[in-house]
Amino acid sequence: MAELALGTAQFGLTYGIANRTGKIDLETGRKILALAKRHGVHTLDTAINYGDAESVLGEIGCSGWDVISKLPPVPSGTTDISSWVNDEVGKSLQRLRTPSIYALLLHHPSDLLGTHSEKLVESLLDLKAKGTVAKLGVSIYGADELDQLIAYPVIDIVQAPMNIIDRGLESSGWLNKLKKSNIEIHSRSTFLQGVLAMSPAQRPDWIATWASIFHEWDMWITDTGMSRIEACLAHIRSYPEVDRIIIGVDSPEQISEVFRVLTMPPLRAPRSLVSDDERLINPSRWVVT
């Protein structure tokens, strides 16, 4: 069964369409981490581009955690890739106040396909050889990205969106291929940045484009008797291929709710809820009105 990992975008940014509290404060962050650790969570997922999330985590303390961070896109005009990578990672470790981390992912994996590919791969593998990072990987938006990326020797982990609507990793066959290749699979966007956790009255107007999907989602929730949080987590937990499920929370109460839900059995949602419409499943494509 997949382990939970704590997403920390909310520690540095106002993140998620359903976020009503904004960026969490330091004291709330301490409480969330303490409660998560008490429930057996040992992985923190962060990124250099998550505002000051790394600094907040460093202030709280990362000792005893498996920390995953992510490199931002290589800036245009960068000529010394090795120096840039080492500088970015060095500053990241300083903010986190730790000499090493569990994993470093590329937030913009298409950098592997660019003109600096060879030097980027070399620099990443050097970090792994030195023990600065234990594993390397990529954070992707769509499974089709893997068609070209998988050839590169820096993919120990793939982080990808998976939820009741977005099942591209499964339908493409990559979920099974990654598992057979012993590559760790970390799912994110379990609640589609909060949209799937909203009641009909809470949903923004632009969601009406996909009214039929959400009507069926509401009906299935009613039929099963589950809450939306329960249903979303039960669905992801029905995939034995997934190693870690990244969950972002805004409060200690949400952590408690998530772990209460984990006592329920896995349950796969109906395939009639699936969509491959990028305007819905990819938050970077949302036109919020």
Rosetta blueprint (number, residue, H / E / L):
1 M L
2 A L
3 E E
4 L E
5 A E
6 L E
7 G E
8 T L
9 A H
10 Q H
11 F H
12 G L
13 L L
14 T L
15 Y L
16 G L
17 I L
18 A L
19 N L
20 R L
21 T L
22 G L
23 K L
24 I L
25 D L
26 L H
27 E H
28 T H
29 G H
30 R H
31 K H
32 I H
33 L H
34 A H
35 L H
36 A H
37 K H
38 R H
39 H L
40 G L
41 V L
42 H L
43 T E
44 L E
45 D E
46 T L
47 A L
48 I L
49 N L
50 Y L
51 G L
52 D L
53 A H
54 E H
55 S H
56 V H
57 L H
58 G H
59 E H
60 I H
61 G L
62 C L
63 S L
64 G L
65 W L
66 D E
67 V E
68 I E
69 S E
70 K E
71 L E
72 P L
73 P L
74 V L
75 P L
76 S L
77 G L
78 T L
79 T L
80 D L
81 I H
82 S H
83 S H
84 W H
85 V H
86 N H
87 D H
88 E H
89 V H
90 G H
91 K H
92 S H
93 L H
94 Q H
95 R H
96 L H
97 R L
98 T L
99 P L
100 S L
101 I E
102 Y E
103 A E
104 L E
105 L E
106 L E
107 H L
108 H L
109 P H
110 S H
111 D H
112 L H
113 L H
114 G L
115 T L
116 H L
117 S H
118 E H
119 K H
120 L H
121 V H
122 E H
123 S H
124 L H
125 L H
126 D H
127 L H
128 K H
129 A H
130 K H
131 G L
132 T L
133 V E
134 A E
135 K E
136 L E
137 G E
138 V E
139 S E
140 I L
141 Y L
142 G L
143 A H
144 D H
145 E H
146 L H
147 D H
148 Q H
149 L H
150 I L
151 A L
152 Y L
153 P L
154 V L
155 I L
156 D L
157 I E
158 V E
159 Q E
160 A E
161 P E
162 M L
163 N L
164 I L
165 I L
166 D L
167 R L
168 G H
169 L H
170 E H
171 S H
172 S L
173 G L
174 W H
175 L H
176 N H
177 K H
178 L H
179 K H
180 K H
181 S L
182 N L
183 I L
184 E E
185 I E
186 H E
187 S E
188 R E
189 S L
190 T L
191 F L
192 L L
193 Q L
194 G L
195 V H
196 L H
197 A H
198 M L
199 S L
200 P H
201 A H
202 Q H
203 R L
204 P L
205 D H
206 W H
207 I H
208 A H
209 T H
210 W H
211 A H
212 S H
213 I H
214 F H
215 H H
216 E H
217 W H
218 D H
219 M H
220 W H
221 I H
222 T H
223 D H
224 T H
225 G L
226 M L
227 S L
228 R H
229 I H
230 E H
231 A H
232 C H
233 L H
234 A H
235 H H
236 I H
237 R L
238 S L
239 Y L
240 P L
241 E L
242 V L
243 D L
244 R E
245 I E
246 I E
247 I E
248 G E
249 V L
250 D L
251 S L
252 P H
253 E H
254 Q H
255 I H
256 S H
257 E H
258 V H
259 F H
260 R H
261 V H
262 L L
263 T L
264 M L
265 P L
266 P L
267 L L
268 R L
269 A L
270 P L
271 R H
272 S H
273 L H
274 V L
275 S L
276 D L
277 D L
278 E H
279 R H
280 L H
281 I H
282 N L
283 P H
284 S H
285 R H
286 W L
287 V L
288 V L
289 T L
